[in-house]
Amino acid sequence: MHETQWWHPSRHADRRPLLLARNRIQASIRGWLAERDFIEVDPCALQVSPGNEAHLHAFATEAIGHDGSPRAMYLHTSPEFAMKKLLAAGEPRIAAFAHVWRNRERGPTHSPEFSMLEWYRAGEDYTVLMQDCAAFLQIAATATGAKTLQNKGITCDPFAPFERLSVAEAFARHAGIDLLATCGAGGATDAAALRTQCAAQGFRLSDDDTWSDMLSKVLVERVEPHLGHGRPTMLDRYPAAEAALARPAADDPRVAERFEVYACGIELANGFGELTDPAEQRRRFIAEMDEKERVYGERYPLDEDFLAALAFMPPASGIALGFDRLVMLATGAPRIDDVLWTPVA
């Protein structure tokens, strides 16, 4: 049994080149960020709220005060809340390599504890983040000497100009669905209309599938597998109902300034033109927690300090990148555990 464990000398010898490549990629990205006046910060992982997205699951713990009184706390699912407080405090460009924790996640590209590279640009448009991501893909390939990123026989040339594709365009191209016909301004959605289109395209649906459930099925089954083939894809302009912490697009209130980065069919990053309206953010958080309670029977508290800080936060763009996944693609490693120095047991 011990020969299969990551700490066995023979197994470590196989993994060590991948781990040293990981360090080279991280050092190169740190250098790139420093050259552009990013300040590297170190957000605390222990928070009063782990994040407020319905389908993200946290690790809960308990802090004991000096008087013995307990307080519920959580390991963050992202350093986002803490880093945006630093933007509110006046930091213009910040970045972090943060360990984050997500429960109910384990598989070839998922670990319950993983490393997230998150960075923010105050006063800059979210499309600049696309250029940043393209640079990091190239840095990773250069650090490993790879000509292409690879996963399960799929290749992606990080040096090729990236594809920028809206979610609506991707749904039309890969699933034959007119997504914006089911979207209204401000996040209103028409589940019946999307159900009709999905059924016509052969999707198997449950009677209780919501509009968001159906969107997710189409994305996972028909769209994502085609993204990032040959060149990176920036999947842009998510519907407003899926905006999370992103602001609405100025030219179309049906969509938001949100994009995701794909290479070799793998999602690598999720970026926003950041929402800074505390009232709207509170409304979205409550709606997300209502959905979480409906589906999973639990909800997380809101970080009231974060909502208060939004009133001081400047216009900004921000993004989180799964650093371990980037290392996987640059080294050709088949599993995320292969590129973690000490994988979760």
MINUMAR-708194 format. One record per residue (C-alpha): x negated, y negated, z; residue number from 1; residue in one letter. Coordinates in steps of 0.05 Angstrom, whole numbers, padded with zeros to 5 digits. Each point is the difference from the previous one (the first is absolute). Example, Ala and Ser with C-alpha at 12.3 -4.5 7.8 and 13.67 -1.06 7.14 Angstrom:
REM residues 2
LUMNU       X       Y       Z  seq  type
LUMNU  -00246   00090   00156    1     A
LUMNU  -00027  -00069  -00013    2     S
REM end
This chain:
REM residues 345
LUMNU       X       Y       Z  seq  type
LUMNU   00000   00000   00000    1     M
LUMNU  -00056  -00049   00019    2     H
LUMNU  -00028   00001  -00071    3     E
LUMNU   00062  -00036  -00024    4     T
LUMNU  -00005  -00056   00051    5     Q
LUMNU  -00027  -00068  -00021    6     W
LUMNU  -00053   00001   00054    7     W
LUMNU  -00031   00066  -00021    8     H
LUMNU  -00070  -00014  -00028    9     P
LUMNU   00014   00034  -00067   10     S
LUMNU   00065  -00038  -00009   11     R
LUMNU  -00032  -00066   00020   12     H
LUMNU  -00056   00011  -00050   13     A
LUMNU   00053   00003  -00055   14     D
LUMNU   00036  -00062   00025   15     R
LUMNU  -00060  -00043   00017   16     R
LUMNU  -00012  -00028  -00071   17     P
LUMNU   00072  -00023  -00002   18     L
LUMNU  -00006  -00033   00068   19     L
LUMNU  -00064  -00036  -00019   20     L
LUMNU   00035  -00024  -00064   21     A
LUMNU   00056  -00026   00045   22     R
LUMNU  -00051  -00041   00039   23     N
LUMNU  -00030  -00029  -00064   24     R
LUMNU   00069  -00020  -00026   25     I
LUMNU   00017  -00033   00066   26     Q
LUMNU  -00066  -00038   00004   27     A
LUMNU   00008  -00025  -00072   28     S
LUMNU   00071  -00024   00012   29     I
LUMNU  -00022  -00035   00064   30     R
LUMNU  -00054  -00035  -00039   31     G
LUMNU   00050  -00022  -00054   32     W
LUMNU   00047  -00028   00053   33     L
LUMNU  -00056  -00037   00036   34     A
LUMNU  -00024  -00032  -00065   35     E
LUMNU   00070  -00029  -00008   36     R
LUMNU   00004  -00029   00071   37     D
LUMNU   00046   00052   00029   38     F
LUMNU  -00006   00008   00075   39     I
LUMNU   00003   00072   00023   40     E
LUMNU   00046   00006   00060   41     V
LUMNU   00015   00058   00047   42     D
LUMNU   00074   00003   00018   43     P
LUMNU   00022   00038   00063   44     C
LUMNU   00036   00064  -00017   45     A
LUMNU   00044   00000   00062   46     L
LUMNU   00062  -00043  -00014   47     Q
LUMNU   00070  -00015   00027   48     V
LUMNU   00028   00019  -00069   49     S
LUMNU  -00033   00049  -00049   50     P
LUMNU   00035  -00032  -00060   51     G
LUMNU   00073  -00002  -00020   52     N
LUMNU   00009   00041  -00063   53     E
LUMNU   00054   00053   00002   54     A
LUMNU  -00041   00058  -00026   55     H
LUMNU  -00066  -00014   00035   56     L
LUMNU  -00008   00041   00064   57     H
LUMNU  -00045  -00022   00057   58     A
LUMNU  -00037   00031   00058   59     F
LUMNU   00029  -00024   00065   60     A
LUMNU  -00037  -00006   00066   61     T
LUMNU   00008  -00034   00067   62     E
LUMNU  -00043  -00054   00032   63     A
LUMNU  -00002   00001   00076   64     I
LUMNU  -00008  -00068   00034   65     G
LUMNU  -00043  -00012   00061   66     H
LUMNU   00063   00005   00042   67     D
LUMNU   00017   00068  -00030   68     G
LUMNU   00057  -00025  -00043   69     S
LUMNU   00004   00032  -00070   70     P
LUMNU   00009  -00036  -00066   71     R
LUMNU   00014   00033  -00067   72     A
LUMNU  -00054  -00013  -00052   73     M
LUMNU  -00018   00027  -00068   74     Y
LUMNU  -00060   00013  -00044   75     L
LUMNU   00008  -00045  -00061   76     H
LUMNU   00019   00028  -00068   77     T
LUMNU  -00036  -00060  -00030   78     S
LUMNU  -00040  -00059   00028   79     P
LUMNU   00048  -00047  -00037   80     E
LUMNU   00034  -00034   00059   81     F
LUMNU  -00065  -00014   00036   82     A
LUMNU  -00035  -00026  -00062   83     M
LUMNU   00057  -00046  -00018   84     K
LUMNU  -00005  -00030   00069   85     K
LUMNU  -00072  -00016  -00017   86     L
LUMNU   00024  -00034  -00064   87     L
LUMNU   00048  -00041   00043   88     A
LUMNU  -00059  -00017   00045   89     A
LUMNU  -00036  -00031  -00059   90     G
LUMNU  -00045   00054  -00030   91     E
LUMNU   00002  -00008  -00077   92     P
LUMNU  -00031   00065  -00024   93     R
LUMNU  -00002   00062   00043   94     I
LUMNU  -00011   00075  -00011   95     A
LUMNU  -00002   00062   00044   96     A
LUMNU  -00018   00073  -00006   97     F
LUMNU   00051   00024   00050   98     A
LUMNU   00018   00069   00026   99     H
LUMNU   00075   00008  -00004  100     V
LUMNU   00048   00055   00022  101     W
LUMNU   00062   00027  -00034  102     R
LUMNU   00040   00058   00028  103     N
LUMNU   00034   00054  -00042  104     R
LUMNU  -00055  -00006  -00053  105     E
LUMNU  -00048   00056  -00018  106     R
LUMNU  -00022   00026  -00068  107     G
LUMNU  -00053  -00005  -00054  108     P
LUMNU   00006  -00076  -00002  109     T
LUMNU   00029  -00013   00069  110     H
LUMNU  -00032   00002   00069  111     S
LUMNU   00034  -00021   00065  112     P
LUMNU  -00060  -00044   00014  113     E
LUMNU  -00034  -00035  -00059  114     F
LUMNU  -00039  -00062  -00020  115     S
LUMNU   00034  -00060  -00031  116     M
LUMNU  -00036  -00057  -00033  117     L
LUMNU   00045  -00061   00008  118     E
LUMNU  -00015  -00071  -00022  119     W
LUMNU   00034  -00067  -00006  120     Y
LUMNU  -00009  -00064  -00040  121     R
LUMNU   00033  -00062   00027  122     A
LUMNU   00026  -00048  -00053  123     G
LUMNU  -00014   00047  -00058  124     E
LUMNU   00048   00035  -00048  125     D
LUMNU   00013   00074   00010  126     Y
LUMNU  -00024   00016  -00071  127     T
LUMNU  -00071  -00016   00024  128     V
LUMNU   00005   00064   00041  129     L
LUMNU   00007   00040  -00063  130     M
LUMNU  -00069  -00025  -00022  131     Q
LUMNU  -00027   00018   00069  132     D
LUMNU   00027   00071  -00006  133     C
LUMNU  -00030   00008  -00069  134     A
LUMNU  -00067  -00022   00028  135     A
LUMNU   00004   00051   00057  136     F
LUMNU   00015   00057  -00047  137     L
LUMNU  -00062  -00019  -00040  138     Q
LUMNU  -00042  -00007   00063  139     I
LUMNU   00021   00070   00022  140     A
LUMNU  -00018   00031  -00066  141     A
LUMNU  -00067  -00037  -00003  142     T
LUMNU  -00018   00022   00071  143     A
LUMNU   00011   00073  -00018  144     T
LUMNU  -00027  -00003  -00071  145     G
LUMNU   00067   00022  -00027  146     A
LUMNU   00022  -00021  -00069  147     K
LUMNU   00073   00014   00016  148     T
LUMNU   00045   00010   00061  149     L
LUMNU   00028   00071   00003  150     Q
LUMNU   00057   00039   00032  151     N
LUMNU   00027   00068  -00021  152     K
LUMNU  -00027  -00005  -00070  153     G
LUMNU   00027  -00071  -00010  154     I
LUMNU  -00052  -00054  -00014  155     T
LUMNU   00002  -00076   00005  156     C
LUMNU  -00052  -00047  -00026  157     D
LUMNU  -00008  -00054   00053  158     P
LUMNU  -00040  -00044  -00049  159     F
LUMNU   00058  -00002  -00050  160     A
LUMNU   00048  -00060   00003  161     P
LUMNU   00056   00018   00048  162     F
LUMNU   00072   00009  -00022  163     E
LUMNU   00051  -00048   00033  164     R
LUMNU   00069   00031  -00002  165     L
LUMNU   00063  -00023   00035  166     S
LUMNU   00041   00052   00037  167     V
LUMNU   00058  -00013  -00047  168     A
LUMNU  -00045   00012  -00061  169     E
LUMNU  -00026   00064   00031  170     A
LUMNU   00070   00027   00015  171     F
LUMNU   00022  -00015  -00072  172     A
LUMNU  -00062   00032  -00030  173     R
LUMNU  -00006   00062   00042  174     H
LUMNU   00071   00014   00025  175     A
LUMNU   00046  -00035  -00050  176     G
LUMNU   00032  -00041   00056  177     I
LUMNU   00019  -00074  -00002  178     D
LUMNU  -00018  -00015   00073  179     L
LUMNU   00014  -00075   00000  180     L
LUMNU   00071   00014  -00023  181     A
LUMNU   00010   00028   00070  182     T
LUMNU  -00033  -00058   00036  183     C
LUMNU   00028  -00067   00023  184     G
LUMNU  -00032  -00062   00028  185     A
LUMNU  -00025   00003   00072  186     G
LUMNU  -00003   00075   00003  187     G
LUMNU   00072   00019  -00018  188     A
LUMNU   00002   00068  -00033  189     T
LUMNU   00052   00042  -00037  190     D
LUMNU  -00008   00072   00022  191     A
LUMNU   00057   00026  -00043  192     A
LUMNU  -00031  -00030  -00062  193     A
LUMNU  -00068   00031   00015  194     L
LUMNU   00032   00067   00016  195     R
LUMNU   00034   00001  -00068  196     T
LUMNU  -00066  -00014  -00036  197     Q
LUMNU  -00038   00051   00042  198     C
LUMNU   00052   00054  -00012  199     A
LUMNU  -00003  -00014  -00075  200     A
LUMNU  -00075   00011   00002  201     Q
LUMNU   00006   00067   00036  202     G
LUMNU  -00021  -00019   00070  203     F
LUMNU   00026   00044   00056  204     R
LUMNU   00033  -00046   00051  205     L
LUMNU   00031   00010   00068  206     S
LUMNU   00068  -00030   00016  207     D
LUMNU  -00030  -00043   00055  208     D
LUMNU  -00059  -00027  -00041  209     D
LUMNU  -00005  -00075   00006  210     T
LUMNU  -00024  -00047  -00055  211     W
LUMNU  -00069   00001   00032  212     S
LUMNU   00000   00076   00004  213     D
LUMNU   00015   00005  -00074  214     M
LUMNU  -00053  -00052  -00017  215     L
LUMNU  -00050   00041   00039  216     S
LUMNU   00019   00065  -00036  217     K
LUMNU  -00009  -00032  -00068  218     V
LUMNU  -00065  -00031   00020  219     L
LUMNU  -00030   00064   00028  220     V
LUMNU   00026   00049  -00052  221     E
LUMNU  -00003  -00039  -00065  222     R
LUMNU  -00042  -00064   00008  223     V
LUMNU  -00059   00010   00047  224     E
LUMNU  -00028   00062  -00036  225     P
LUMNU  -00011  -00043  -00062  226     H
LUMNU  -00035  -00059   00033  227     L
LUMNU  -00074  -00013  -00001  228     G
LUMNU  -00016   00048  -00056  229     H
LUMNU  -00060  -00023  -00040  230     G
LUMNU   00000  -00068   00034  231     R
LUMNU   00025  -00029   00066  232     P
LUMNU   00073  -00021   00005  233     T
LUMNU   00027  -00059   00040  234     M
LUMNU   00074   00017   00011  235     L
LUMNU   00028  -00070   00010  236     D
LUMNU   00065  -00037   00018  237     R
LUMNU   00036   00049   00045  238     Y
LUMNU   00075  -00011   00009  239     P
LUMNU   00016  -00050   00055  240     A
LUMNU   00033   00057   00040  241     A
LUMNU  -00069   00033   00004  242     E
LUMNU  -00038  -00064   00015  243     A
LUMNU  -00020   00019   00072  244     A
LUMNU  -00042  -00061   00020  245     L
LUMNU  -00005  -00032  -00069  246     A
LUMNU   00032  -00065  -00023  247     R
LUMNU   00049  -00003  -00058  248     P
LUMNU  -00028  -00014  -00070  249     A
LUMNU   00009  -00073  -00019  250     A
LUMNU   00028   00017  -00069  251     D
LUMNU   00047   00057   00018  252     D
LUMNU   00031   00009   00070  253     P
LUMNU   00016   00073  -00017  254     R
LUMNU  -00073   00018   00008  255     V
LUMNU  -00056  -00015   00049  256     A
LUMNU  -00074  -00017  -00002  257     E
LUMNU  -00020   00071   00017  258     R
LUMNU  -00045   00048  -00039  259     F
LUMNU  -00033   00068   00011  260     E
LUMNU  -00065   00025  -00030  261     V
LUMNU  -00004   00069  -00033  262     Y
LUMNU  -00058   00041  -00026  263     A
LUMNU   00006   00072  -00023  264     C
LUMNU   00073   00001   00021  265     G
LUMNU  -00020  -00017   00072  266     I
LUMNU   00025  -00062   00036  267     E
LUMNU  -00059  -00038   00029  268     L
LUMNU   00024  -00067   00024  269     A
LUMNU   00062  -00042   00015  270     N
LUMNU  -00005  -00076  -00007  271     G
LUMNU   00046  -00060   00012  272     F
LUMNU   00009  -00073  -00011  273     G
LUMNU   00015  -00006   00074  274     E
LUMNU   00068  -00019   00029  275     L
LUMNU  -00007  -00056   00051  276     T
LUMNU   00073  -00012   00017  277     D
LUMNU   00011   00025   00072  278     P
LUMNU   00075   00004  -00005  279     A
LUMNU  -00001   00040  -00065  280     E
LUMNU  -00055   00046   00027  281     Q
LUMNU   00041   00013   00063  282     R
LUMNU   00061   00017  -00043  283     R
LUMNU  -00041   00049  -00041  284     R
LUMNU  -00031   00033   00062  285     F
LUMNU   00068   00010   00032  286     I
LUMNU   00028   00030  -00064  287     A
LUMNU  -00060   00047  -00004  288     E
LUMNU   00008   00022   00072  289     M
LUMNU   00075   00010  -00010  290     D
LUMNU  -00018   00047  -00057  291     E
LUMNU  -00053   00035   00041  292     K
LUMNU   00051   00011   00056  293     E
LUMNU   00051   00027  -00050  294     R
LUMNU  -00049   00049  -00031  295     V
LUMNU  -00047   00019   00057  296     Y
LUMNU   00038  -00021   00063  297     G
LUMNU  -00053  -00048   00024  298     E
LUMNU  -00023  -00072  -00008  299     R
LUMNU  -00062  -00041   00017  300     Y
LUMNU   00000  -00067   00036  301     P
LUMNU  -00014  -00065  -00037  302     L
LUMNU  -00065  -00037   00012  303     D
LUMNU   00028  -00067   00022  304     E
LUMNU  -00070  -00031   00001  305     D
LUMNU  -00008   00019  -00073  306     F
LUMNU   00067  -00031  -00019  307     L
LUMNU  -00019  -00063   00038  308     A
LUMNU  -00068  -00003  -00035  309     A
LUMNU   00033   00002  -00069  310     L
LUMNU   00022  -00072   00011  311     A
LUMNU  -00074  -00020   00002  312     F
LUMNU  -00025   00046  -00055  313     M
LUMNU  -00020  -00033  -00065  314     P
LUMNU   00020   00027  -00068  315     P
LUMNU  -00044   00060  -00011  316     A
LUMNU  -00009   00065  -00037  317     S
LUMNU  -00020   00065   00034  318     G
LUMNU  -00011   00073  -00016  319     I
LUMNU  -00015   00067   00033  320     A
LUMNU  -00042   00053  -00036  321     L
LUMNU  -00007   00073   00021  322     G
LUMNU  -00075   00002   00004  323     F
LUMNU  -00006   00076   00008  324     D
LUMNU   00041   00010  -00064  325     R
LUMNU  -00046  -00046  -00038  326     L
LUMNU  -00060   00041   00024  327     V
LUMNU   00037   00064  -00021  328     M
LUMNU   00009  -00025  -00071  329     L
LUMNU  -00071  -00027  -00006  330     A
LUMNU  -00031   00066   00025  331     T
LUMNU   00050   00048  -00031  332     G
LUMNU   00016   00029   00069  333     A
LUMNU   00065   00041  -00003  334     P
LUMNU   00023  -00015   00071  335     R
LUMNU  -00002  -00061   00045  336     I
LUMNU  -00031   00042   00056  337     D
LUMNU  -00061   00010  -00044  338     D
LUMNU  -00018  -00074   00006  339     V
LUMNU   00016  -00012   00074  340     L
LUMNU  -00060   00005   00045  341     W
LUMNU   00040   00036   00054  342     T
LUMNU   00068   00024  -00027  343     P
LUMNU   00059   00004   00047  344     V
LUMNU   00007   00071   00026  345     A
REM end
